[in-house]
Amino acid sequence: MKFGVSTFITDQGIAPAALGRAVEERGFDSLFIAEHTHIPVERRTPYPDGGEMPEMYYRTLDPFVALSAAAAVTERILLGTGIALVVQRDPIITAKEVASLDLVSDGRMVFGIGAGWNKEEMENHGTDPRTRGRLVDERLRAMRELWTEEKAEFHGEFVDFDPVYSWPKPVQRPYPPIYVGGGEAAFHRVAAFGDAWLANSWPPEELGAMIARMRSVAGRDVPVTVFGVSKDPEIIERYAHVDVDRALLYLPTKPEAETLAYLDQLADVAERFR
């Protein structure tokens, strides 16, 4: 099993360049970071983990800017969005950001995507939560055209453009790997678009049953990366037994000194399984 790091990069925590360097120096294979464009003050949608929403959700840096900073000071680690909220993103701009990050990182970009959960947040972007699944799928199809065709065009329910030039093209061909986030409702999206399933940190035995169902829907052995994994070695061992390909250990958002100390702890845990 491979080990990476998942976190929220904010204006209150370690800077992205320092974090990227530290993650690579400690032998992790990847860094995945979360995205929220904003958080509405008045919310009807409950926080999925219960209670008050942590402040880090309000303060995330743009993931493509942050990962570009990390790319500039690293050579090996994969740089992933975990997840990019496609329902809140213009597909033409996002396709260019993905390709640009893949170019400046020399082919190390991983495009983790999802449909999102905060209905008020997506509504501020003009997205109807009731149709967000179809919107995600269509935007992904449009982006694939932009990445692979010299003269790309797309005509759909939500995305519509006549032939266009869009450069750069990604370094990775035909485009960076797409890691599809979400639960069982996203299994059809994993089947259609996914190079991997980016799963939440459900209990390992529950996740094992979900992996079997996901692969049945996909009709193939889709690799599984788990986001936000506890540093508890027993839990990690149980994930390994249900065929998880990569564990993204959760890194709390803290200032640099505290972050480096916590990364040392995570590296020690990961080393037990290598």
Order of alpha helices (4+ residues) and beta strands (2+ residues): beta-alpha-beta-alpha-beta-beta-alpha-beta-alpha-alpha-beta-beta-beta-alpha-beta-alpha-beta-alpha-beta-alpha
